[in-house]
Amino acid sequence: MKYKFVDVLDSRVLANENANQEIKKEIQMLKGFNYPLTAKGKSTLNPPPPWYYSSDFLSVEFWSEPSAVAGLLPSGLDPDRSANGHANAYFYDWQFSGNDEEYLDPARYQYREFFILVDALFQGKPVAYCPYIFVDNDAALARGWTQGYPKRLGEVFQTRYHAATGRAGPALAPGSKFAGSLTSAGQRLAEAVVTLREPVTDMSLLKQKPVVNLLHTPRLAADKQDQPAVQELVENIPHDVKIEQAWIGEGSLTLPVCRDEELSDLAPVRTGKGIRASMAYVVDDLETLKDLRR
């Protein structure tokens, strides 16, 4: 009887192990790049890279108090003293797709975005850092967090250009004006106007510094809340960049003081050039520059 009991026990243990293996297989088979991960992977917020982007955008060059810029930089990045608080504000109207014609689902993959890039240094090399960014789409939010962009939800609008122009919108011509605005949680956080002067002939004016972000994943476990699972400086690596219909002119930017918001700390001391253009590029990689947990 003793041996029969042991045999029965062994068989139950084996059955449990087999069941656990089957559960592991099911977990491993869940599909999707971002949440939710499901059996078919159709519900995931985003397809796997490569990711393709096309947009119309406005940008306004500006200078903030250097101390305000320095106060936003994470460990591993240093203020660029020569930049004297230099930054750029951007309004984008995006079309996104993966490899499966996702652009045919505009309700899911069109979105608008506002963000700021401030000048900084990484190991003495000039870079740009994104302290604030807002989008109006959850798929874009998830892609941004994957790349270290600290995205929040907001309502972003900008004046659109249409090939058939009239009194309803501006032409791409000297004196035309394009505006952008950002609202979040019921508060107007940013407003900008770009007044076109001439087409861009020197494309170096549109060249952007490498964008270095803070990829941050916190932990909720009570004894590890000050020990993030991921805390890295990462560099975004877009490629096949195309820029068309680029015009340059003057830009103005307002960052109003709002309750429980710090964006206004970067309020412009002065502004510089404004740009209106169309752009496309591809994203399929992210380079880790430094693990800040070590």
N, C-alpha and C positions, 0 to 999 in steps of 0.2 A: 504493500500500500504506500509505503514511504516513497518508493521509486516512481510509482504511478503519479503521485502528487507532484513530485519534482518535474516529471515529464509534462504534466498539464501546465505547471507554472512556466516552464521553459517555452512551451508553445504559445502561451499568452504574451510573454515578453516578446517573442519573435513577431507575433501578430501586431503588437503595439509598435514595434520598430518599423515594420513594413508600412503600417498606417502613417507613422511620422514621415517616412520617406516619401509616401504619396503626397502628403500635405506639403512637404518641401518642394516637390516637383510642381505642384499647383502654384505655389508662391512664386517659384522661379519663372513660371510661364506667364505671369501677369505682364501685360504690355502697356507701353506708353512712355513718353519722354518726361513729361511733367505729370503731376497728379491730375485726375485720378488714374491709378494703374488698374486696368481691367483685363478680363479674359481676351477681348478682341482688340483692345487698344484704341477703339474709335472715340471714346469719351475723353481721352487725354487732351489737355489744353493746347498742346503743341505737337506737331510732328517732329521726328528727329532731324537734326541738321543734315544737309545744308539748309540755311534759312536765307530767303531772298527778300530784299527790301527795295521799294521804290517810293519816292516822296516828292512833294513840294515843300520848301522850307523857307523860313525867315530867320535871320540871325542879326543880333545887335551886339556890337563890341562895346564893352564898358570897363570902367575902373572903379573898384570899391576901395574902402579903407584897407590897406595891407594887413592890418591886425585882424580884421574880420575874416579875410581869406585864410590867414595862417591858423586861426582858431578852429577851422573846419577840417584841417588836414589830419589824416590818421598817422599812426606810427609808421615810419618807413618812408614817408614823403616829407620834403622840406619846402618851406616857402621859397619862391623865386624872387629874391630881393630886386632883381633888375626889372621884373614885370610890374612892380609897384601896384599890386592889387588888380592886375588885368584879368578879365574874364569875358565870356560870351554867353548870351542867352539865346535859346533856340525854340522855335515853334515848328512842329512837323505835322504834316498830313500824310499818313503812311498807308501803303498797300503792302501786305505781307503774303508770302507763300512758301510752302515746302516743295517737295518734288512731285506732288500729286495735285497740281492745279488748285491749291487751296484759295487762290485769289478769286475763284468762282463762288466762294462763300463769303461775300463782302461783309455780311452782318457779323461774322465771326472774326474776320482777319483784316478788316480796315480799322484804323484807330488814329487818334491824334495825341500829340505828346508835347510837353514843355520840359526843358531841362537847362541847367547851367553847368558850364565847364570853367573851372578856375585854373590858372597857371600854377605849376608846382615843379619840383625837382625830385627825381628818383635817382639816387647815386650820382648826382650832378648832372643828369640828363633832363632837359626840358620835357615835361609831360603835361597832360591835362587831367584834372580830377573832377568827378561829378558828385557834388554834395546833395543836390536836389533834383528830382525828376518826377513828373506826374504824367499819367496816362489815363485813358478812358475805357480800357479794355483789359479783361482778366488774363487773356492769353499773352498779351504784351507785358503785363505785370510779371507773369511767371518767367517769361524769357529774360526779362530784365534782372530778376533776382538770381537767375542762373549765371548771369554775366557780371554780377556785382553792382548793378545799377540799383540804387535804393528807391525803387519806384513806389509811388503812392497813387491812389485814384484821384482824378480831378476832371474838370471839364475844360477842354482846350479848343480854341477856335482861331482861325486865321482867314483873312481875305483870300478868296480863291481867284486864280486866273483861268479864264475860259478863252478858247481860240476865237469864238464869236463874241467879241467885246461890244459893250454898249454902256449906257449910263448905269447899269446894274453892277458893273465891276470895272477894275482898272485894266488897261493894256500894259504890255511890257514896253514902256516908253518913258522918256525923261519926264519927271514931275509926277508920275503915278505913285499912289500911296497904297501900302499894304499894312494891315494892322493884325495884331495877335493879342489874345487874352487868355488868362488862366484863372479858374475859380475852383476852390476845393472846400468842402464842408461849409458851403454857403458864403465863403469870403473871397473877394477878388484879390488874388495874390500877385498878379503881374499883368502889365499892359505894355505894348510896344507898337511903334509905328516905324516903317521903313519907307523912305522917299527915294525913288529910283533916280539916278543921275545918268548912267551910261552902262552899256554892256561890259562885262568883265573880259578884258583882253589878256591880262596877266593872271593865269590860273594859279600862280603861286600864292595869290592873295587868299585863295580858298583852301590852301593846304592846312591840315589840322595836325596838331601834336598827337603823339600816341596817347590814347586814353587809358589811364590806370585807375582801377576801381578797388574798393574794399569788398571782397566776398566774405560775407558774415552770416553764419548759421548758429543761432543761440541754442542753448539747451534749457529745458524746463525743469529737469530733475533738481530738487531742492538743493542738493549739495554740489551742483555743477553749473549753477546759473551764471557764475563768473568765469566759466570755462567753455567758451563756444566750441562747437564741434568743428567749425571751419572759421578761420580768421586769416585771410590771405590777401596780399596785394596781387591783382591779376591785370594782365594787359589784354584788351580786346584787339582782335586781329581781323578786321574787315578786309576784303580783297575784291578785285574787279570793280573798283569804284569808278562810277561815271557821273559827270556833272554836266548838265545842259541848261540852256536858257538862263544863264547867270547874269544878274544885274547888280551893280553896286551903287550905293548912295549914302545917305545919312540915316542914322538910326536914333530913336529915342526909346527909353525904357523907364518904367516906374514900377517899384516894388513896395507897395503900401504896407504900413504897419498894421498887423492883424493879430487878433487874440490867439495865444498859444501857437504862434508861428514864428520862425526865426529867419525866414527867407529875406525879410526886410533888412536884416543886419548887413546884407550885401548891397544895399541901396547904392545906386551909382553916384559917384562923385562927379563923373563926366562920362559922356558916351562918345563913340567914334563911328566907324563905318557901319552901314546896314547892308545886308545882302538878301536878295530874293533869288532862288534857284530851284532846279529839280535835280534829284540825285538818286542813284541806285547803287547797291553793293551786296555782297554775299558774306555771311557769317557761318563759319563751321569749326572754329577753334578758339581756345582761350589759353593764354600762357600764364602759369603761376610764376610770379617774380620773387615772392617772399612769403614764407609761412610765419605769421606773426605770433604764433603760439610757442615758438622755439626761442 
